[in-house]
Amino acid sequence: MPNASIPITEILVTADGWRDEPGAETAIERAIAAAAAGVDADLADTEIAVMLTDDSTMRTLNLDWRGIDKPTNVLSFPAETKAAPRKGGPPRMLGDIAIAYETVRREADDAHTPFDHHLSHLAVHGFLHLIGYDHETDEEAEAMEALEREVLAQLGIPDPYGMRERIN
């Protein structure tokens, strides 16, 4: 069943490279709105935070949280609580997404993909992790990728998996 609720999306730019991409924040907001509309999840009165950062910060996050000493394109940090928000209280936090500029730029260039298409894909991917999707098994990966394809198609973005390997 389609969802009518879209989470509040707060975007924090912490790296200069993102300033060269004036459409980045709009692409992320559109991608998350499309993903939220396409899932069956309780997203009423929810919020997410997206940090647009650099490879150095992403490398630190990846090492601290996953034990992998290298930058990656996107990381998601789901909130630990799934409790419903209190009436009149603050929105329920779904979690945080971090996206690394240099890695995203390099991947988009290497794949000859428009930057905003790749960024939109990563925003959708990160959002789906926040609401419980994963790709640890082949079945999970297939389900998550199918949903990503559907959402991206609604945004007019071609299938990203037809051109490159699965996002880790």
VOGU-825434 format. One line per field, with one value per residue: x, y, z of N, C-alpha, C, CB in turn. Coordinates in steps of 0.02 Angstrom, whole numbers, plus 50000, padded with zeros to 5 digits. Atoms other than C-alpha are relative to their C-alpha. Glycine has a CB too. Example, Ala and Ser with C-alpha at 12.3 -4.5 7.8 and 13.67 -1.06 7.14 Angstrom:
2
neast = c(50045 / 49958)
nnorth = c(49941 / 49941)
nup = c(50000 / 49997)
caeast = c(50615 / 50684)
canorth = c(49775 / 49947)
caup = c(50390 / 50357)
ceast = c(50045 / 49961)
cnorth = c(50060 / 50055)
cup = c(50000 / 50037)
cbeast = c(49950 / 50020)
cbnorth = c(50001 / 50023)
cbup = c(50062 / 49929)
END
This chain:
168
neast = c(50042 / 49960 / 49997 / 50015 / 49957 / 49931 / 49963 / 49963 / 49931 / 49952 / 49937 / 49943 / 49943 / 49940 / 49940 / 50002 / 50015 / 50073 / 50020 / 49995 / 50058 / 50057 / 50062 / 49994 / 50050 / 50065 / 49999 / 50009 / 50069 / 50045 / 49989 / 50027 / 50073 / 50023 / 49991 / 50050 / 50066 / 50004 / 49992 / 50053 / 49968 / 50029 / 49953 / 50033 / 49963 / 49932 / 49946 / 49933 / 49947 / 49952 / 49938 / 49961 / 49933 / 49944 / 49971 / 49964 / 50049 / 50033 / 49952 / 50002 / 50064 / 49999 / 49956 / 50029 / 50063 / 50000 / 49934 / 49971 / 49957 / 50001 / 50064 / 50052 / 50044 / 50056 / 50010 / 50063 / 49998 / 50069 / 50010 / 50009 / 50069 / 50053 / 50059 / 50041 / 49990 / 50052 / 50041 / 49974 / 49929 / 49956 / 50007 / 49963 / 49940 / 49988 / 49929 / 49956 / 49967 / 49940 / 49982 / 49933 / 49997 / 49949 / 50017 / 50059 / 49978 / 49958 / 50042 / 50043 / 49958 / 49976 / 50056 / 50030 / 50067 / 50008 / 49988 / 50062 / 50030 / 49965 / 50015 / 50069 / 49998 / 49970 / 50047 / 50052 / 49968 / 49991 / 50066 / 50028 / 49967 / 50028 / 50066 / 49995 / 49978 / 49929 / 49977 / 49953 / 50011 / 50020 / 50071 / 50007 / 49971 / 50046 / 50059 / 49980 / 49983 / 50063 / 50033 / 49960 / 50014 / 50068 / 49998 / 49959 / 50037 / 50049 / 49963 / 49972 / 49930 / 49992 / 49979 / 49928 / 49969 / 49986 / 49936 / 49944 / 50012 / 50041 / 49970 / 49987)
nnorth = c(49941 / 49939 / 49960 / 49929 / 49961 / 49991 / 49976 / 49938 / 50016 / 49947 / 50012 / 49963 / 50002 / 49993 / 50004 / 49949 / 50027 / 49998 / 49933 / 50000 / 50038 / 49962 / 50039 / 50060 / 50003 / 50012 / 50069 / 50043 / 49992 / 50033 / 50072 / 50026 / 49994 / 50054 / 50064 / 50002 / 50010 / 50067 / 50054 / 50010 / 49990 / 49944 / 49944 / 49940 / 49963 / 50026 / 49956 / 50028 / 49951 / 50020 / 49963 / 50000 / 49995 / 50016 / 50067 / 50005 / 50012 / 50064 / 50053 / 50005 / 50031 / 50069 / 50036 / 50003 / 50036 / 50063 / 50031 / 49999 / 49940 / 49966 / 49964 / 50033 / 49949 / 49984 / 50038 / 49986 / 50013 / 50000 / 49984 / 50061 / 50007 / 49998 / 49977 / 49949 / 49933 / 49975 / 49947 / 49934 / 50004 / 49996 / 50057 / 50060 / 50002 / 50063 / 50011 / 49955 / 50024 / 49962 / 50011 / 49972 / 49966 / 50023 / 50068 / 49995 / 49968 / 50047 / 50054 / 49974 / 49989 / 50064 / 50035 / 49955 / 49989 / 49933 / 49996 / 49999 / 50067 / 50044 / 49975 / 50020 / 50071 / 50010 / 49975 / 50052 / 50058 / 49984 / 49995 / 50068 / 50030 / 49971 / 50028 / 50071 / 50041 / 50017 / 50041 / 50050 / 50062 / 49989 / 49983 / 49931 / 49955 / 49997 / 49961 / 49931 / 49973 / 49993 / 49940 / 49943 / 49991 / 49971 / 49931 / 49961 / 49995 / 49947 / 49937 / 49996 / 50020 / 50069 / 50053 / 49995 / 50066 / 50024 / 49972 / 50010 / 50049 / 49981 / 49956 / 50036)
nup = c(50000 / 50002 / 49938 / 50010 / 49955 / 50020 / 49942 / 50002 / 50018 / 49984 / 50036 / 49973 / 50046 / 49960 / 50043 / 50052 / 50066 / 50011 / 50021 / 50073 / 50024 / 49973 / 50001 / 49959 / 49947 / 50032 / 50023 / 49941 / 49975 / 50047 / 49997 / 49937 / 50005 / 50044 / 49964 / 49947 / 50031 / 50029 / 49952 / 49951 / 49934 / 49962 / 50004 / 49975 / 49948 / 49995 / 50022 / 50013 / 50011 / 50052 / 49996 / 50062 / 49972 / 50045 / 49993 / 49937 / 49947 / 50013 / 49982 / 49927 / 49982 / 50022 / 49954 / 49933 / 49995 / 50037 / 49997 / 50067 / 50002 / 50064 / 50009 / 50039 / 50028 / 49956 / 49939 / 49965 / 49928 / 49976 / 49930 / 49961 / 49977 / 50051 / 49965 / 50033 / 49970 / 49955 / 50029 / 49985 / 49986 / 50058 / 50046 / 49985 / 50041 / 50034 / 50001 / 50037 / 50060 / 50018 / 50070 / 50012 / 50065 / 50047 / 50023 / 50044 / 50062 / 50037 / 50025 / 50054 / 50058 / 50026 / 50030 / 50049 / 49975 / 49973 / 49928 / 49962 / 50003 / 49952 / 49933 / 49985 / 49985 / 49933 / 49950 / 49995 / 49968 / 49929 / 49968 / 49992 / 49941 / 49938 / 49984 / 49988 / 50056 / 49998 / 50056 / 49973 / 50037 / 50070 / 50001 / 49976 / 50050 / 50057 / 49980 / 49991 / 50066 / 50039 / 49976 / 50024 / 50071 / 50006 / 49977 / 50046 / 50062 / 49990 / 50005 / 50067 / 49996 / 50023 / 49954 / 49985 / 49995 / 50067 / 50022 / 49954 / 49947 / 49943 / 49948 / 49937)
caeast = c(50000 / 50073 / 50120 / 50052 / 50178 / 50349 / 50480 / 50551 / 50723 / 50858 / 51015 / 51181 / 51322 / 51491 / 51608 / 51651 / 51635 / 51446 / 51441 / 51488 / 51326 / 51185 / 51049 / 51109 / 50990 / 50840 / 50889 / 50899 / 50732 / 50645 / 50723 / 50674 / 50497 / 50478 / 50547 / 50432 / 50282 / 50325 / 50341 / 50218 / 50289 / 50226 / 50314 / 50191 / 50280 / 50454 / 50620 / 50787 / 50952 / 51067 / 51248 / 51336 / 51516 / 51685 / 51788 / 51892 / 51742 / 51660 / 51818 / 51814 / 51629 / 51654 / 51799 / 51711 / 51544 / 51587 / 51771 / 51813 / 51959 / 51908 / 51778 / 51615 / 51477 / 51332 / 51307 / 51143 / 51121 / 50944 / 50877 / 50874 / 50695 / 50543 / 50423 / 50279 / 50294 / 50198 / 50052 / 50116 / 50294 / 50444 / 50447 / 50508 / 50687 / 50711 / 50899 / 51043 / 51118 / 51295 / 51350 / 51531 / 51556 / 51720 / 51663 / 51493 / 51574 / 51703 / 51573 / 51456 / 51598 / 51665 / 51491 / 51455 / 51299 / 51230 / 51285 / 51107 / 51049 / 51183 / 51153 / 50966 / 51000 / 51110 / 50980 / 50846 / 50964 / 51008 / 50826 / 50774 / 50905 / 50831 / 50661 / 50726 / 50777 / 50945 / 51048 / 51135 / 51057 / 51022 / 50835 / 50849 / 50960 / 50839 / 50691 / 50785 / 50853 / 50680 / 50608 / 50753 / 50721 / 50535 / 50569 / 50705 / 50596 / 50463 / 50597 / 50645 / 50811 / 50869 / 50904 / 51071 / 51099 / 51098 / 51261 / 51361 / 51376 / 51267 / 51301 / 51383)
canorth = c(50000 / 50169 / 50289 / 50465 / 50521 / 50590 / 50609 / 50779 / 50778 / 50885 / 50903 / 50956 / 51000 / 50972 / 50962 / 51095 / 50980 / 50978 / 51165 / 51127 / 51026 / 51153 / 51025 / 50896 / 50940 / 50945 / 50776 / 50699 / 50771 / 50710 / 50537 / 50515 / 50579 / 50455 / 50312 / 50357 / 50361 / 50188 / 50091 / 50019 / 50091 / 50204 / 50366 / 50487 / 50619 / 50554 / 50637 / 50590 / 50680 / 50673 / 50726 / 50773 / 50743 / 50697 / 50539 / 50576 / 50586 / 50437 / 50334 / 50372 / 50328 / 50168 / 50116 / 50160 / 50079 / 49939 / 49905 / 49945 / 50066 / 50151 / 50277 / 50217 / 50306 / 50296 / 50240 / 50227 / 50233 / 50179 / 50249 / 50122 / 50158 / 50124 / 50200 / 50303 / 50491 / 50575 / 50683 / 50860 / 50799 / 50801 / 50691 / 50512 / 50499 / 50363 / 50386 / 50466 / 50446 / 50500 / 50522 / 50553 / 50679 / 50618 / 50436 / 50481 / 50596 / 50465 / 50326 / 50433 / 50485 / 50307 / 50241 / 50388 / 50420 / 50593 / 50644 / 50680 / 50507 / 50419 / 50531 / 50497 / 50311 / 50322 / 50427 / 50296 / 50157 / 50242 / 50281 / 50100 / 50044 / 50164 / 50082 / 49905 / 49848 / 49761 / 49661 / 49533 / 49387 / 49366 / 49371 / 49532 / 49610 / 49565 / 49639 / 49798 / 49822 / 49793 / 49929 / 50046 / 50017 / 50057 / 50217 / 50276 / 50239 / 50354 / 50489 / 50454 / 50376 / 50218 / 50054 / 50080 / 49894 / 49866 / 49963 / 49917 / 49802 / 49808 / 49943 / 49874)
caup = c(50000 / 49952 / 50091 / 50106 / 50239 / 50199 / 50335 / 50375 / 50295 / 50373 / 50266 / 50339 / 50219 / 50302 / 50152 / 50023 / 49871 / 49892 / 49862 / 49680 / 49665 / 49688 / 49649 / 49774 / 49915 / 49799 / 49723 / 49897 / 49953 / 49794 / 49808 / 49990 / 49956 / 49813 / 49918 / 50063 / 49947 / 49880 / 50041 / 50165 / 50326 / 50464 / 50421 / 50500 / 50605 / 50567 / 50531 / 50454 / 50446 / 50295 / 50313 / 50151 / 50196 / 50122 / 50103 / 50257 / 50372 / 50288 / 50311 / 50498 / 50510 / 50411 / 50523 / 50685 / 50643 / 50521 / 50553 / 50371 / 50349 / 50187 / 50130 / 50057 / 49962 / 50087 / 50265 / 50359 / 50546 / 50592 / 50755 / 50894 / 50944 / 50837 / 50963 / 50898 / 50923 / 51064 / 51012 / 51002 / 51032 / 50918 / 50763 / 50781 / 50719 / 50589 / 50585 / 50492 / 50320 / 50275 / 50094 / 50038 / 49899 / 49822 / 49814 / 49740 / 49612 / 49563 / 49548 / 49443 / 49328 / 49312 / 49269 / 49152 / 49256 / 49294 / 49469 / 49526 / 49468 / 49569 / 49719 / 49709 / 49705 / 49860 / 49952 / 49913 / 49964 / 50128 / 50167 / 50138 / 50264 / 50392 / 50377 / 50390 / 50217 / 50198 / 50073 / 50182 / 50088 / 49902 / 49936 / 50037 / 49904 / 49764 / 49860 / 49904 / 49728 / 49651 / 49762 / 49720 / 49534 / 49555 / 49652 / 49534 / 49382 / 49456 / 49459 / 49278 / 49328 / 49235 / 49324 / 49414 / 49433 / 49246 / 49236 / 49391 / 49541 / 49696 / 49826 / 49981)
ceast = c(50044 / 49993 / 49987 / 50046 / 50072 / 50038 / 50029 / 50072 / 50044 / 50066 / 50053 / 50059 / 50063 / 50064 / 49992 / 49980 / 49926 / 49977 / 50005 / 49941 / 49936 / 49934 / 50000 / 49945 / 49931 / 49995 / 49987 / 49928 / 49950 / 50006 / 49969 / 49923 / 49972 / 50006 / 49947 / 49931 / 49991 / 50006 / 49940 / 50032 / 49966 / 50051 / 49970 / 50042 / 50069 / 50049 / 50062 / 50049 / 50047 / 50060 / 50037 / 50071 / 50053 / 50027 / 50035 / 49953 / 49967 / 50046 / 49999 / 49935 / 50000 / 50045 / 49969 / 49939 / 50000 / 50067 / 50035 / 50037 / 50006 / 49935 / 49952 / 49952 / 49945 / 50001 / 49934 / 50006 / 49928 / 49996 / 49986 / 49928 / 49952 / 49935 / 49963 / 50011 / 49942 / 49960 / 50026 / 50074 / 50041 / 49989 / 50043 / 50060 / 50009 / 50074 / 50037 / 50029 / 50060 / 50019 / 50065 / 50006 / 50050 / 49983 / 49941 / 50020 / 50040 / 49958 / 49955 / 50041 / 50022 / 49945 / 49967 / 49926 / 49994 / 50007 / 49935 / 49963 / 50033 / 49985 / 49929 / 49997 / 50026 / 49953 / 49943 / 50027 / 50008 / 49935 / 49971 / 50033 / 49970 / 49933 / 50000 / 50020 / 50075 / 50016 / 50052 / 49993 / 49981 / 49927 / 49988 / 50025 / 49953 / 49939 / 50017 / 50015 / 49938 / 49964 / 50039 / 49986 / 49933 / 50001 / 50037 / 49964 / 49947 / 50033 / 50031 / 50074 / 50006 / 50025 / 50076 / 50034 / 50013 / 50069 / 50058 / 49979 / 49959 / 50039 / 50012 / 49991)
cnorth = c(50062 / 50041 / 50073 / 50045 / 50002 / 50025 / 50070 / 49982 / 50061 / 49983 / 50046 / 49991 / 50014 / 49999 / 50048 / 49973 / 50004 / 50069 / 50008 / 49964 / 50033 / 49962 / 49940 / 49994 / 49986 / 49928 / 49952 / 50004 / 49965 / 49924 / 49971 / 50004 / 49944 / 49932 / 49993 / 49986 / 49928 / 49942 / 49996 / 50002 / 50059 / 50056 / 50065 / 50030 / 49971 / 50050 / 49958 / 50057 / 49971 / 50046 / 49991 / 50016 / 49983 / 49930 / 49991 / 49984 / 49932 / 49942 / 49989 / 49966 / 49926 / 49957 / 49992 / 49955 / 49933 / 49964 / 49998 / 50066 / 50028 / 50038 / 49957 / 50055 / 50021 / 49954 / 50021 / 49978 / 50003 / 50017 / 49936 / 49990 / 50005 / 50024 / 50053 / 50067 / 50017 / 50053 / 50067 / 50002 / 50005 / 49940 / 49941 / 49996 / 49930 / 49983 / 50050 / 49965 / 50046 / 49981 / 50037 / 50028 / 49969 / 49930 / 50002 / 50031 / 49952 / 49943 / 50022 / 50011 / 49935 / 49962 / 50041 / 50011 / 50072 / 49999 / 49997 / 49933 / 49954 / 50022 / 49981 / 49926 / 49987 / 50025 / 49949 / 49940 / 50011 / 50003 / 49931 / 49964 / 50027 / 49969 / 49924 / 49956 / 49987 / 49957 / 49950 / 49933 / 50017 / 50020 / 50072 / 50050 / 50007 / 50043 / 50075 / 50032 / 50009 / 50063 / 50063 / 50014 / 50034 / 50074 / 50043 / 50009 / 50055 / 50069 / 50009 / 49981 / 49926 / 49953 / 50005 / 49933 / 49969 / 50021 / 49985 / 49951 / 50030 / 50044 / 49958 / 50049)
cup = c(50000 / 50064 / 49984 / 50042 / 49974 / 50061 / 49989 / 49985 / 50013 / 49966 / 50027 / 49952 / 50040 / 49959 / 49940 / 49931 / 49983 / 49976 / 49924 / 49968 / 50026 / 50002 / 50046 / 50053 / 49972 / 49976 / 50059 / 50026 / 49954 / 50005 / 50063 / 49999 / 49957 / 50034 / 50054 / 49972 / 49975 / 50048 / 50047 / 50069 / 50034 / 50003 / 50025 / 50056 / 50011 / 49970 / 49986 / 49993 / 49948 / 50006 / 49934 / 50020 / 49948 / 50015 / 50067 / 50058 / 49991 / 50017 / 50076 / 50022 / 49982 / 50045 / 50069 / 50004 / 49965 / 50001 / 49932 / 49991 / 49929 / 49994 / 49961 / 49976 / 50048 / 50060 / 50031 / 50072 / 50026 / 50075 / 50038 / 50022 / 49942 / 50031 / 49961 / 50033 / 50047 / 49965 / 50022 / 50016 / 49937 / 49954 / 50023 / 49952 / 49970 / 49998 / 49957 / 49939 / 49989 / 49928 / 49986 / 49930 / 49951 / 49972 / 49952 / 49933 / 49957 / 49970 / 49942 / 49937 / 49968 / 49963 / 49944 / 50015 / 50024 / 50077 / 50040 / 49997 / 50051 / 50071 / 50021 / 50019 / 50071 / 50055 / 50010 / 50038 / 50075 / 50038 / 50012 / 50058 / 50064 / 50019 / 50001 / 49942 / 50006 / 49939 / 50023 / 49965 / 49928 / 49996 / 50023 / 49947 / 49940 / 50016 / 50005 / 49932 / 49957 / 50022 / 49978 / 49927 / 49990 / 50018 / 49950 / 49932 / 50005 / 49994 / 49930 / 49997 / 49979 / 50054 / 50013 / 50002 / 49932 / 49977 / 50047 / 50055 / 50056 / 50048 / 50062 / 50054)
cbeast = c(49952 / 49981 / 50069 / 49928 / 49999 / 50007 / 50056 / 49992 / 50005 / 50010 / 49991 / 50018 / 49992 / 50003 / 50012 / 50067 / 50023 / 49963 / 50044 / 50065 / 50004 / 49991 / 49986 / 50068 / 49999 / 49990 / 50066 / 50050 / 49983 / 50016 / 50075 / 50028 / 49981 / 50041 / 50070 / 50000 / 49990 / 50052 / 50064 / 49961 / 50077 / 49980 / 50025 / 49929 / 49961 / 50006 / 50014 / 49999 / 50038 / 49967 / 50044 / 49971 / 50007 / 50056 / 50048 / 50039 / 49947 / 49979 / 50072 / 50006 / 49942 / 50025 / 50068 / 49981 / 49946 / 49979 / 49995 / 49944 / 50069 / 50009 / 50012 / 49962 / 49969 / 49933 / 50060 / 49941 / 50045 / 49967 / 49941 / 50044 / 49984 / 49991 / 50018 / 49925 / 50005 / 50030 / 49925 / 49962 / 50016 / 50074 / 50020 / 49955 / 50063 / 49973 / 50016 / 50057 / 49952 / 50060 / 49943 / 50053 / 50019 / 50068 / 49985 / 49944 / 50042 / 50055 / 49957 / 49966 / 50062 / 50026 / 49948 / 50008 / 49982 / 49932 / 50038 / 49954 / 50007 / 50077 / 50008 / 49954 / 50044 / 50067 / 49971 / 49974 / 50069 / 50037 / 49953 / 50008 / 50076 / 49991 / 49948 / 49937 / 49984 / 50018 / 50028 / 49988 / 49946 / 50013 / 49960 / 50039 / 50069 / 49978 / 49972 / 50061 / 50049 / 49954 / 49994 / 50076 / 50002 / 49951 / 50033 / 50068 / 49966 / 49966 / 50055 / 49991 / 50028 / 50047 / 49982 / 50010 / 49956 / 49947 / 49993 / 50022 / 50065 / 49975 / 49953 / 50071)
cbnorth = c(50000 / 50043 / 49991 / 50015 / 49971 / 50049 / 49951 / 50042 / 49979 / 50008 / 50010 / 49976 / 50052 / 49946 / 49927 / 50033 / 49929 / 49981 / 50053 / 49968 / 49925 / 50063 / 49977 / 49999 / 50065 / 50048 / 49983 / 50020 / 50075 / 50022 / 49984 / 50039 / 50069 / 50000 / 49995 / 50066 / 50048 / 49993 / 50009 / 49932 / 50011 / 49977 / 50009 / 49984 / 50001 / 49932 / 50055 / 49954 / 50017 / 50004 / 49978 / 50051 / 49954 / 50053 / 49986 / 50065 / 50055 / 49996 / 50018 / 50070 / 50036 / 49996 / 50036 / 50070 / 50042 / 50013 / 49932 / 49991 / 49982 / 49950 / 50067 / 49945 / 49975 / 49995 / 50010 / 49964 / 50051 / 49931 / 50051 / 50003 / 50053 / 49931 / 50026 / 49980 / 50053 / 50027 / 49992 / 50028 / 49935 / 50004 / 50020 / 49936 / 50019 / 50002 / 49930 / 50025 / 50000 / 49986 / 50023 / 49946 / 50073 / 49998 / 49954 / 50042 / 50063 / 49971 / 49971 / 50066 / 50041 / 49957 / 49982 / 49972 / 49950 / 50030 / 50064 / 50055 / 49970 / 50002 / 50077 / 50015 / 49963 / 50035 / 50068 / 49979 / 49985 / 50065 / 50041 / 49960 / 50016 / 50074 / 50025 / 49976 / 50034 / 49962 / 50044 / 49991 / 49955 / 49937 / 49952 / 50010 / 49973 / 49929 / 49975 / 50005 / 49953 / 49938 / 49998 / 49985 / 49932 / 49962 / 50005 / 49967 / 49932 / 49992 / 50003 / 50070 / 50010 / 49998 / 49931 / 50036 / 49955 / 50025 / 50073 / 50067 / 49974 / 49938 / 50061 / 49969)
cbup = c(50061 / 49940 / 50035 / 50017 / 50071 / 49939 / 50018 / 50067 / 49926 / 50078 / 49923 / 50072 / 49941 / 50052 / 49975 / 49995 / 49996 / 50063 / 50034 / 49978 / 50022 / 49961 / 49931 / 50034 / 50040 / 49940 / 49966 / 50056 / 50005 / 49928 / 49998 / 50060 / 49971 / 49934 / 50030 / 50039 / 49943 / 49950 / 50041 / 49987 / 49993 / 50072 / 49929 / 50026 / 50065 / 49963 / 50052 / 49937 / 50067 / 49928 / 50061 / 49947 / 50061 / 50007 / 49944 / 50014 / 50002 / 49927 / 49976 / 50032 / 49964 / 49928 / 50006 / 50022 / 49970 / 49929 / 50028 / 49945 / 50027 / 49940 / 49964 / 50041 / 49937 / 49962 / 50051 / 49965 / 50037 / 49988 / 50009 / 50061 / 50052 / 49967 / 50069 / 50002 / 49945 / 50066 / 50020 / 50058 / 50037 / 50022 / 49928 / 49994 / 50042 / 49929 / 49976 / 50046 / 49937 / 50050 / 49951 / 50011 / 50011 / 50034 / 50060 / 50033 / 50015 / 50047 / 50057 / 50022 / 50020 / 50057 / 50053 / 49928 / 50058 / 49980 / 50017 / 49974 / 49929 / 49986 / 50001 / 49940 / 49949 / 50004 / 49977 / 49930 / 49967 / 50007 / 49956 / 49935 / 49998 / 49992 / 49951 / 50024 / 49932 / 50065 / 49944 / 50075 / 50034 / 49958 / 50044 / 50067 / 49977 / 49980 / 50067 / 50046 / 49964 / 50010 / 50077 / 50010 / 49964 / 50045 / 50070 / 49989 / 49982 / 50069 / 50053 / 49973 / 50072 / 49941 / 49971 / 50065 / 50041 / 49952 / 49992 / 50031 / 50027 / 50036 / 50017 / 50003)
END
